[in-house]
Amino acid sequence: MSEEFRGDQGLEPGKTAGLLFRFHGRRALRIAANRASMLAENGDREGALEWLRISEAVRDILQRETKQ
């Protein structure tokens, strides 16, 4: 992933969510949630938590889009 989407603590959820939404639309939430699940199943707790934060950011974007 591009370095501009990584902060000091890893991926930046807002930027990553925006990119996912731009390329995948409504499927972005499912993609992020699946990634979190896959990482959790493989024992990567930190990675899973990071992708859960991204999922939440995607959900926020979807809610804003629905209100417009």
Secondary structure, DSSP 4 states (H G I P E B T S, - for coil): --GGGEETTEE-HHHHHHHHHHHHTTHHHHHHHHHHHHHHHTT-HHHHHHHHHHHHHHHHHHHHHHH-
